[in-house]
Amino acid sequence: MAEVILIAAICCYTGITVLNILNSGVHGLGLAAAGACLTVLFALQILHSQPGARRAPARRRALTLGLQVLVTYLPLVAFEAQWGAMAGFLAGSLLLLLPPRPGWILYGLVGVSMLVPPVLGGRSVLDSAYLVQTTLLTGLVIFGLARLSDLVRVLHESRGELTRAAVTRERLRFARDLHDLLGYSLSAIQLKGELIHRLIAANPEMAKQEIEDVLAISRQSLADVRRVASGYRDLSLKEEIGSARSVLSAAEVETVTDVRIGSVSSPVDTVLATVLREAVTNVLRHSRATYCGITAVEEDGLMTLSISNDGVIEGYCDSSPHSGSGLGNLELRLRAVGGDLTVDRGSADAFRLVARAPAHGELLAGTDGPMEDEAAWMTV
């Protein structure tokens, strides 16, 4: 619609000039020459009003502007004031194609130059002022409508980009949450399945208890998937610590916990619970741990979660094509609530992960789990 209005305005100004020339009694070759010049000016103005015309090569802009200057001023010799409206097109083109400072200076000079035709034609000072004002107003209208058309186009393109960004954001959130929530659960199910396989013959009662644990974990996994799909992903750090003790115990990993948690905001509680899940998953998948220590302490409004273990396999690298990027995910999650993540390798087989966040932190504006490092999510 903005483009249609712009073209309509250019047509109307051209039509006014046509009526002025016809009213002046021009016939024959003079009328034909005026029609040719008007056609060229109309085409040039449409070209100069196109989106991105200012980004055209400087040589081309100089050529088209030079041609417009010729077909604007040369007919003034023959038609004088009747041709004056076309100077408004030139004024508008200067504003559209040149940088602001020279553009506005030349725009003003074009307006002042329109004092000459009325003087040559013996017209009054009022006619001169009228022609100057008309030229400047026409230039502003053309410039404003062209810029409006360009801004409307940019707005529509930006809206499309925002839509695509929102879709990408949701896709990355879904992939991240599936990795963080289900990686732990599936590792626990696999571990307990292997334990059940060993216990079936030797201790059926304990195997039955482990089967009940597997069913509970699988039900929780199903609930996690539903929460991810619906966007609700609240977790409890205390509950995750209890679950971690059970899973690590099944893996015959000695677990020592120190839990001193006060009031914690829901976003921080969820992020720290996710950190614990990923850390325990890494202990189970990437080490031969015999010991794991879990400390969750709140002091002076700062929540600190520390997970340490032994049994790290030196030089370990998961070669599976879907090994994930859990620590990168966790670092971005903590950054979203104003926290940070540190990793410390002690002795040759020791590993310690520490997550810190304000106890009452909230998600920072514009984050849902941050997106600064999309490449991290793409490996999930």
PADO-63162 format. One record per residue (C-alpha): residue number from 1; y, x, z. Coordinates in steps of 0.25 Angstrom, whole numbers. Last residue first. Example, Ala and Ser with C-alpha at 12.3 -4.5 7.8 and 13.67 -1.06 7.14 Angstrom:
2
<r 2,<-4,55,29>> <r 1,<-18,49,31>> 
This chain:
380
<r 380,<-128,89,85>> <r 379,<-123,100,76>> <r 378,<-111,92,71>> <r 377,<-106,90,85>> <r 376,<-102,105,87>> <r 375,<-95,105,73>> <r 374,<-86,94,78>> <r 373,<-79,103,87>> <r 372,<-66,96,91>> <r 371,<-73,82,92>> <r 370,<-72,80,107>> <r 369,<-82,70,115>> <r 368,<-75,58,113>> <r 367,<-61,64,112>> <r 366,<-47,59,108>> <r 365,<-41,60,122>> <r 364,<-49,69,132>> <r 363,<-61,62,138>> <r 362,<-59,60,153>> <r 361,<-60,70,164>> <r 360,<-62,65,179>> <r 359,<-71,77,183>> <r 358,<-64,87,174>> <r 357,<-74,94,166>> <r 356,<-83,107,168>> <r 355,<-96,110,161>> <r 354,<-104,122,165>> <r 353,<-116,127,157>> <r 352,<-125,138,163>> <r 351,<-136,146,156>> <r 350,<-145,157,162>> <r 349,<-156,164,154>> <r 348,<-149,178,152>> <r 347,<-141,177,164>> <r 346,<-128,168,164>> <r 345,<-125,161,151>> <r 344,<-113,152,154>> <r 343,<-108,140,146>> <r 342,<-95,133,149>> <r 341,<-90,119,146>> <r 340,<-77,113,147>> <r 339,<-70,100,152>> <r 338,<-58,91,148>> <r 337,<-66,79,145>> <r 336,<-67,81,130>> <r 335,<-69,96,132>> <r 334,<-82,93,140>> <r 333,<-87,85,128>> <r 332,<-83,97,118>> <r 331,<-91,107,127>> <r 330,<-103,98,128>> <r 329,<-104,96,113>> <r 328,<-104,111,111>> <r 327,<-114,113,122>> <r 326,<-123,103,115>> <r 325,<-123,108,101>> <r 324,<-136,102,95>> <r 323,<-149,108,92>> <r 322,<-151,99,80>> <r 321,<-156,110,70>> <r 320,<-166,116,80>> <r 319,<-164,131,82>> <r 318,<-160,130,96>> <r 317,<-154,144,99>> <r 316,<-159,152,111>> <r 315,<-154,166,112>> <r 314,<-158,168,126>> <r 313,<-166,156,131>> <r 312,<-159,150,143>> <r 311,<-169,149,155>> <r 310,<-159,147,166>> <r 309,<-150,135,168>> <r 308,<-136,131,172>> <r 307,<-129,118,171>> <r 306,<-115,116,177>> <r 305,<-106,104,178>> <r 304,<-92,105,183>> <r 303,<-83,93,186>> <r 302,<-69,96,189>> <r 301,<-61,87,198>> <r 300,<-60,97,209>> <r 299,<-74,99,210>> <r 298,<-85,91,203>> <r 297,<-99,98,202>> <r 296,<-111,96,193>> <r 295,<-121,108,194>> <r 294,<-134,108,187>> <r 293,<-143,120,188>> <r 292,<-155,122,179>> <r 291,<-167,131,182>> <r 290,<-180,134,174>> <r 289,<-174,134,161>> <r 288,<-181,138,148>> <r 287,<-168,135,139>> <r 286,<-163,128,127>> <r 285,<-169,114,127>> <r 284,<-170,110,142>> <r 283,<-158,118,147>> <r 282,<-150,113,134>> <r 281,<-153,99,137>> <r 280,<-149,101,152>> <r 279,<-136,106,147>> <r 278,<-134,95,137>> <r 277,<-137,84,147>> <r 276,<-128,91,158>> <r 275,<-116,92,148>> <r 274,<-118,77,144>> <r 273,<-117,73,159>> <r 272,<-105,82,160>> <r 271,<-99,74,148>> <r 270,<-102,60,154>> <r 269,<-97,63,168>> <r 268,<-84,69,162>> <r 267,<-82,56,153>> <r 266,<-86,47,165>> <r 265,<-76,53,175>> <r 264,<-82,61,187>> <r 263,<-81,57,202>> <r 262,<-89,67,210>> <r 261,<-101,76,206>> <r 260,<-107,86,215>> <r 259,<-121,89,208>> <r 258,<-128,102,210>> <r 257,<-141,102,203>> <r 256,<-153,112,203>> <r 255,<-164,110,192>> <r 254,<-176,118,191>> <r 253,<-181,116,176>> <r 252,<-195,111,175>> <r 251,<-192,103,162>> <r 250,<-194,90,170>> <r 249,<-185,95,181>> <r 248,<-175,98,170>> <r 247,<-176,83,165>> <r 246,<-175,77,179>> <r 245,<-163,86,184>> <r 244,<-156,83,171>> <r 243,<-157,68,173>> <r 242,<-151,69,187>> <r 241,<-140,78,181>> <r 240,<-138,67,170>> <r 239,<-136,56,181>> <r 238,<-126,64,188>> <r 237,<-118,67,175>> <r 236,<-117,53,171>> <r 235,<-116,49,157>> <r 234,<-106,40,149>> <r 233,<-109,40,134>> <r 232,<-104,26,129>> <r 231,<-101,27,114>> <r 230,<-110,16,110>> <r 229,<-120,25,102>> <r 228,<-119,36,113>> <r 227,<-122,26,123>> <r 226,<-134,20,116>> <r 225,<-140,34,114>> <r 224,<-138,37,128>> <r 223,<-145,24,132>> <r 222,<-157,29,123>> <r 221,<-157,42,130>> <r 220,<-157,36,144>> <r 219,<-169,28,140>> <r 218,<-176,41,135>> <r 217,<-173,48,148>> <r 216,<-178,36,156>> <r 215,<-191,36,147>> <r 214,<-193,51,149>> <r 213,<-191,50,164>> <r 212,<-202,39,164>> <r 211,<-211,48,156>> <r 210,<-208,59,166>> <r 209,<-213,50,177>> <r 208,<-226,47,169>> <r 207,<-228,62,167>> <r 206,<-227,64,182>> <r 205,<-238,53,184>> <r 204,<-247,59,173>> <r 203,<-247,73,180>> <r 202,<-256,83,172>> <r 201,<-260,75,160>> <r 200,<-247,69,156>> <r 199,<-238,80,163>> <r 198,<-237,90,151>> <r 197,<-234,79,141>> <r 196,<-224,73,151>> <r 195,<-217,86,152>> <r 194,<-215,87,137>> <r 193,<-210,73,136>> <r 192,<-200,77,148>> <r 191,<-194,88,140>> <r 190,<-193,80,127>> <r 189,<-187,68,135>> <r 188,<-177,78,142>> <r 187,<-173,84,128>> <r 186,<-171,71,122>> <r 185,<-162,66,134>> <r 184,<-154,79,134>> <r 183,<-151,79,119>> <r 182,<-149,64,119>> <r 181,<-135,64,126>> <r 180,<-128,76,121>> <r 179,<-134,76,107>> <r 178,<-132,61,105>> <r 177,<-118,62,111>> <r 176,<-114,72,102>> <r 175,<-119,65,89>> <r 174,<-113,52,94>> <r 173,<-100,59,97>> <r 172,<-100,66,83>> <r 171,<-102,53,76>> <r 170,<-91,46,84>> <r 169,<-81,57,80>> <r 168,<-86,57,66>> <r 167,<-83,42,65>> <r 166,<-70,44,72>> <r 165,<-66,55,62>> <r 164,<-70,47,50>> <r 163,<-61,36,55>> <r 162,<-49,45,58>> <r 161,<-50,51,44>> <r 160,<-50,38,38>> <r 159,<-38,34,46>> <r 158,<-31,47,42>> <r 157,<-33,44,28>> <r 156,<-27,30,29>> <r 155,<-15,37,37>> <r 154,<-13,48,26>> <r 153,<-13,37,15>> <r 152,<-2,29,23>> <r 151,<6,42,26>> <r 150,<6,45,11>> <r 149,<11,31,7>> <r 148,<21,31,18>> <r 147,<26,45,13>> <r 146,<27,39,-1>> <r 145,<34,27,4>> <r 144,<44,35,12>> <r 143,<47,45,1>> <r 142,<49,34,-10>> <r 141,<58,26,0>> <r 140,<66,38,4>> <r 139,<69,43,-10>> <r 138,<73,28,-14>> <r 137,<83,28,-2>> <r 136,<89,42,-6>> <r 135,<91,37,-20>> <r 134,<97,24,-16>> <r 133,<106,30,-6>> <r 132,<111,40,-17>> <r 131,<113,29,-27>> <r 130,<120,20,-18>> <r 129,<130,31,-13>> <r 128,<133,34,-28>> <r 127,<135,19,-31>> <r 126,<144,18,-19>> <r 125,<152,30,-24>> <r 124,<155,22,-37>> <r 123,<149,24,-51>> <r 122,<155,33,-62>> <r 121,<142,36,-68>> <r 120,<142,51,-65>> <r 119,<146,47,-50>> <r 118,<134,37,-49>> <r 117,<125,48,-55>> <r 116,<129,59,-46>> <r 115,<128,53,-32>> <r 114,<113,53,-34>> <r 113,<112,68,-32>> <r 112,<115,65,-17>> <r 111,<101,58,-16>> <r 110,<94,69,-23>> <r 109,<100,79,-14>> <r 108,<95,71,-1>> <r 107,<81,71,-6>> <r 106,<83,86,-10>> <r 105,<86,89,5>> <r 104,<75,79,10>> <r 103,<64,86,2>> <r 102,<69,100,5>> <r 101,<67,98,20>> <r 100,<55,89,19>> <r 99,<46,97,10>> <r 98,<46,92,-4>> <r 97,<37,81,-12>> <r 96,<40,68,-5>> <r 95,<54,70,-1>> <r 94,<57,75,-15>> <r 93,<50,64,-21>> <r 92,<58,54,-14>> <r 91,<71,60,-19>> <r 90,<66,60,-33>> <r 89,<62,45,-32>> <r 88,<76,42,-27>> <r 87,<82,49,-39>> <r 86,<75,38,-47>> <r 85,<85,28,-41>> <r 84,<97,35,-48>> <r 83,<93,31,-62>> <r 82,<103,20,-64>> <r 81,<113,29,-57>> <r 80,<114,38,-70>> <r 79,<105,34,-81>> <r 78,<107,45,-91>> <r 77,<110,57,-83>> <r 76,<102,51,-71>> <r 75,<90,52,-81>> <r 74,<90,67,-79>> <r 73,<90,66,-63>> <r 72,<77,59,-60>> <r 71,<68,63,-72>> <r 70,<72,78,-69>> <r 69,<70,77,-54>> <r 68,<57,71,-56>> <r 67,<52,82,-65>> <r 66,<56,92,-54>> <r 65,<49,84,-44>> <r 64,<36,84,-52>> <r 63,<37,99,-55>> <r 62,<41,103,-41>> <r 61,<29,95,-35>> <r 60,<20,101,-45>> <r 59,<24,115,-41>> <r 58,<23,112,-26>> <r 57,<9,108,-27>> <r 56,<6,94,-22>> <r 55,<7,92,-7>> <r 54,<19,84,-7>> <r 53,<12,74,-16>> <r 52,<2,71,-5>> <r 51,<2,56,-7>> <r 50,<9,52,-20>> <r 49,<24,49,-20>> <r 48,<27,61,-29>> <r 47,<17,56,-40>> <r 46,<23,42,-39>> <r 45,<37,48,-40>> <r 44,<33,56,-52>> <r 43,<27,44,-59>> <r 42,<39,36,-57>> <r 41,<49,47,-61>> <r 40,<41,49,-74>> <r 39,<41,34,-77>> <r 38,<56,33,-74>> <r 37,<59,45,-83>> <r 36,<51,39,-95>> <r 35,<58,25,-92>> <r 34,<72,32,-92>> <r 33,<69,39,-105>> <r 32,<64,26,-112>> <r 31,<77,19,-107>> <r 30,<86,30,-112>> <r 29,<78,30,-125>> <r 28,<81,15,-128>> <r 27,<90,8,-118>> <r 26,<98,10,-105>> <r 25,<106,-3,-101>> <r 24,<109,1,-87>> <r 23,<101,-11,-82>> <r 22,<88,-5,-88>> <r 21,<91,8,-81>> <r 20,<93,1,-67>> <r 19,<81,-7,-69>> <r 18,<72,5,-72>> <r 17,<78,12,-60>> <r 16,<74,0,-51>> <r 15,<60,0,-57>> <r 14,<58,14,-53>> <r 13,<62,11,-39>> <r 12,<53,-1,-39>> <r 11,<41,7,-44>> <r 10,<43,18,-34>> <r 9,<43,7,-23>> <r 8,<31,1,-28>> <r 7,<24,14,-29>> <r 6,<27,17,-14>> <r 5,<23,2,-10>> <r 4,<9,4,-17>> <r 3,<7,18,-10>> <r 2,<10,11,3>> <r 1,<0,0,0>> 
